[in-house]
Amino acid sequence: MDIVPVIDLLGEQVVHAKRGERDRYRPIESALTAGSAPQDIVAALLTLQPFRACYVADLDAIRGNGDHRSTVAALQDRWPEVAFWVDAGLATPDDCRRWLDAGIRHLVIGSESQTDGATLDAALALAGEDRVALSLDVRQGAPLGPAALHEDAGRWPARVIAMTLDRVGSSEGPDLDRIATLAAQRPGVRVWGAGGVRNAADLDALATHGTDAVLVASALHDRRLDAGTLARFASSQLAANG
């Protein structure tokens, strides 16, 4: 199981996401580094573990208030070995083209931003199966976006994200039942868990519930997940791939 750190961008800063209440997000206070500049935060995260991927939520783009295309492209240029998966509220095929043209290589299609399946289809055609993930967004148990994206597993790409927004930054634990349900809906799909991870015990539980990767932020920044724990999971992943 891969550990994927998360950075949430708002107004050119990394902010602390909590329960999807975006109007209340404030600049992150991290035990790993001072300040909240995106480059500094990514550099600090990579001192914990040479992560293979990083999830970026462009909250300004998701809310239709500008975007961080140049910022994310700079991150990708500085760390070409890291796959930056970007959720930027991509709602049309043209949105996907603009981000790909800016040098962004991995797209996340968030269900909350969709009206139908056209944008997902366009992203897959433009970027390919290995560079697209579908985020199946849920808040308070209610699926966000078109029901068909949640229910028709045949439309899913190889990666889906079980994004439980009200657990993000909550320290309430991951939504294990939902992750297991998605994994059962389409055997072989790579399910990424998102929201609520507190400690190593949660990572162990996720690994036994069909989770291919997990998105983590708060537990990294306050050191509840330390370098030793991260190395253990990285070693397990290497053994599994060996």
C-alpha positions as CSV (number, residue, x, y, z in Angstrom):
1,M,0.0,0.0,0.0
2,D,1.4,3.4,-1.0
3,I,1.2,6.4,1.3
4,V,0.4,9.5,-0.7
5,P,0.9,12.9,1.0
6,V,-1.7,15.6,0.3
7,I,-1.3,19.3,-0.2
8,D,-4.3,21.6,-0.4
9,L,-3.6,24.9,-2.2
10,L,-5.5,28.1,-1.4
11,G,-4.3,31.5,-2.3
12,E,-0.7,30.2,-3.1
13,Q,-0.4,28.6,0.3
14,V,-0.8,25.1,1.6
15,V,-3.8,25.0,4.0
16,H,-5.1,22.6,6.6
17,A,-8.1,20.9,5.2
18,K,-10.8,19.8,7.7
19,R,-14.1,18.1,7.0
20,G,-14.4,19.7,3.5
21,E,-15.4,23.1,5.1
22,R,-13.3,25.0,2.6
23,D,-14.3,28.5,3.8
24,R,-12.7,27.8,7.2
25,Y,-9.3,26.5,5.9
26,R,-6.3,28.3,7.3
27,P,-2.5,28.1,6.4
28,I,-1.1,24.8,7.6
29,E,1.1,24.7,10.7
30,S,3.5,21.8,10.2
31,A,5.9,20.3,12.6
32,L,8.1,19.5,9.6
33,T,8.9,23.0,8.5
34,A,8.0,26.7,9.1
35,G,5.6,28.5,6.8
36,S,3.1,27.2,4.3
37,A,4.8,27.8,0.9
38,P,4.0,24.8,-1.4
39,Q,7.7,24.2,-2.4
40,D,8.8,24.2,1.3
41,I,6.0,21.8,2.3
42,V,6.7,19.3,-0.5
43,A,10.4,19.4,0.3
44,A,9.7,18.8,4.0
45,L,7.4,15.9,3.2
46,L,10.1,14.3,1.0
47,T,12.5,14.3,3.9
48,L,10.2,11.9,5.7
49,Q,10.0,9.4,2.8
50,P,10.8,9.5,-0.9
51,F,7.1,9.4,-1.8
52,R,6.4,8.3,-5.3
53,A,3.2,10.3,-5.6
54,C,1.6,13.5,-4.1
55,Y,-2.0,14.5,-4.3
56,V,-2.8,18.2,-4.9
57,A,-6.2,19.7,-4.3
58,D,-6.3,23.2,-6.0
59,L,-9.1,24.6,-3.9
60,D,-9.2,27.9,-5.8
61,A,-9.8,26.1,-9.1
62,I,-12.4,23.8,-7.5
63,R,-14.3,26.9,-6.3
64,G,-13.9,28.7,-9.6
65,N,-11.6,31.4,-8.2
66,G,-8.4,31.2,-10.3
67,D,-6.0,28.3,-10.2
68,H,-2.5,27.1,-9.3
69,R,-1.4,25.7,-12.6
70,S,1.9,27.4,-12.7
71,T,2.6,26.5,-9.0
72,V,1.9,22.8,-9.6
73,A,3.8,22.8,-12.8
74,A,6.8,24.2,-10.9
75,L,6.5,21.4,-8.3
76,Q,6.4,18.8,-11.1
77,D,9.5,20.4,-12.7
78,R,11.4,20.4,-9.5
79,W,10.5,16.8,-8.5
80,P,10.1,15.0,-11.8
81,E,10.3,11.6,-10.1
82,V,7.1,12.4,-8.1
83,A,3.7,11.8,-9.7
84,F,1.6,14.9,-8.8
85,W,-2.1,13.9,-9.0
86,V,-4.1,17.1,-9.3
87,D,-7.8,17.7,-8.5
88,A,-8.6,21.1,-9.9
89,G,-12.3,20.9,-10.2
90,L,-12.0,19.7,-13.8
91,A,-15.5,20.0,-15.2
92,T,-15.0,20.0,-18.9
93,P,-12.8,18.4,-21.5
94,D,-11.2,21.9,-22.1
95,D,-10.3,22.0,-18.4
96,C,-8.4,18.8,-18.9
97,R,-6.6,20.1,-21.9
98,R,-5.5,23.3,-20.2
99,W,-3.9,21.4,-17.3
100,L,-2.2,18.9,-19.5
101,D,-0.9,21.6,-21.7
102,A,0.6,23.3,-18.6
103,G,2.7,20.2,-17.9
104,I,0.5,18.5,-15.4
105,R,0.8,14.8,-16.0
106,H,-1.8,13.1,-13.7
107,L,-5.4,14.2,-13.5
108,V,-8.0,13.6,-10.8
109,I,-11.6,13.9,-11.9
110,G,-13.7,14.7,-8.8
111,S,-17.3,13.5,-9.0
112,E,-18.5,16.6,-7.1
113,S,-17.5,18.8,-10.1
114,Q,-19.2,16.6,-12.8
115,T,-22.6,16.9,-14.5
116,D,-22.1,13.7,-16.5
117,G,-19.3,11.4,-17.6
118,A,-18.0,13.4,-20.5
119,T,-15.0,14.9,-18.7
120,L,-13.9,11.6,-17.3
121,D,-14.1,10.1,-20.8
122,A,-12.1,13.1,-22.2
123,A,-9.4,12.8,-19.6
124,L,-9.0,9.1,-20.3
125,A,-8.7,9.8,-24.1
126,L,-6.3,12.7,-23.6
127,A,-4.0,11.3,-20.8
128,G,-4.5,7.6,-20.8
129,E,-5.7,5.1,-18.1
130,D,-2.5,5.3,-16.1
131,R,-2.7,9.1,-15.7
132,V,-6.3,9.5,-14.6
133,A,-8.1,8.8,-11.3
134,L,-11.8,9.2,-10.4
135,S,-12.5,10.7,-7.0
136,L,-15.8,9.4,-5.8
137,D,-16.7,12.2,-3.4
138,V,-19.1,11.7,-0.5
139,R,-20.2,14.1,2.2
140,Q,-22.3,12.9,5.2
141,G,-23.0,9.7,3.5
142,A,-24.4,11.4,0.3
143,P,-22.6,10.8,-3.0
144,L,-21.7,14.0,-4.8
145,G,-22.1,14.4,-8.5
146,P,-23.8,12.1,-11.0
147,A,-25.1,8.8,-9.5
148,A,-23.9,6.9,-12.6
149,L,-20.2,7.7,-11.7
150,H,-20.7,6.1,-8.3
151,E,-22.8,3.2,-9.3
152,D,-21.5,2.0,-12.7
153,A,-18.2,0.5,-11.9
154,G,-17.7,-0.3,-15.5
155,R,-17.1,3.4,-16.2
156,W,-14.3,3.7,-13.6
157,P,-10.7,4.0,-14.6
158,A,-8.1,1.8,-13.0
159,R,-7.8,4.1,-10.0
160,V,-10.7,5.4,-7.9
161,I,-10.4,7.5,-4.7
162,A,-12.8,6.9,-1.9
163,M,-13.0,10.6,-0.8
164,T,-15.0,10.9,2.4
165,L,-14.9,14.7,2.7
166,D,-16.3,15.0,6.2
167,R,-13.5,12.7,7.5
168,V,-10.7,14.8,6.0
169,G,-8.6,16.3,8.8
170,S,-11.0,14.9,11.3
171,S,-8.8,12.3,13.0
172,E,-11.9,10.0,13.2
173,G,-10.4,7.1,11.3
174,P,-10.8,6.1,7.7
175,D,-14.0,4.9,6.1
176,L,-13.0,1.2,5.9
177,D,-16.5,-0.1,5.0
178,R,-16.7,2.3,2.0
179,I,-13.3,1.3,0.7
180,A,-14.1,-2.4,1.0
181,T,-17.4,-1.8,-0.8
182,L,-15.7,0.0,-3.7
183,A,-13.1,-2.7,-4.0
184,A,-15.9,-5.3,-4.2
185,Q,-17.8,-3.4,-6.9
186,R,-15.0,-3.8,-9.3
187,P,-12.4,-6.5,-8.5
188,G,-9.0,-5.4,-9.5
189,V,-9.6,-1.6,-9.3
190,R,-7.0,0.3,-7.3
191,V,-8.9,2.0,-4.5
192,W,-7.2,4.9,-2.8
193,G,-8.6,5.8,0.7
194,A,-8.9,9.5,1.7
195,G,-9.9,11.0,5.0
196,G,-9.4,10.4,8.7
197,V,-6.0,8.5,8.9
198,R,-4.7,8.9,12.5
199,N,-1.8,6.5,13.0
200,A,0.0,3.3,12.0
201,A,-3.0,1.2,13.2
202,D,-5.2,2.9,10.6
203,L,-2.7,2.1,7.9
204,D,-2.6,-1.6,8.9
205,A,-6.4,-1.6,8.8
206,L,-6.5,0.0,5.4
207,A,-4.0,-2.5,4.0
208,T,-6.4,-5.3,5.0
209,H,-9.5,-3.7,3.4
210,G,-8.3,-3.7,-0.2
211,T,-6.7,-0.3,-0.2
212,D,-4.0,0.2,-2.9
213,A,-3.0,3.7,-1.6
214,V,-4.0,6.2,1.1
215,L,-4.0,10.0,1.1
216,V,-2.6,11.5,4.2
217,A,-1.9,15.0,5.5
218,S,-2.5,15.8,9.1
219,A,-0.9,12.7,10.6
220,L,2.3,13.5,8.6
221,H,2.5,17.2,9.7
222,D,2.0,16.5,13.4
223,R,4.3,13.4,13.2
224,R,1.8,10.8,14.3
225,L,3.2,8.9,11.3
226,D,7.0,9.0,11.5
227,A,9.7,8.1,9.1
228,G,10.1,4.6,10.6
229,T,6.4,3.8,10.0
230,L,6.5,5.1,6.5
231,A,9.6,3.1,5.7
232,R,7.8,-0.1,6.9
233,F,5.0,0.4,4.5
234,A,7.4,1.3,1.7
235,S,9.4,-1.8,2.4
236,S,6.1,-3.9,2.3
237,Q,5.2,-2.3,-1.1
238,L,8.7,-3.1,-2.5
239,A,8.4,-6.7,-1.3
240,A,4.9,-7.0,-2.9
241,N,6.2,-5.7,-6.2
242,G,9.4,-7.8,-6.1
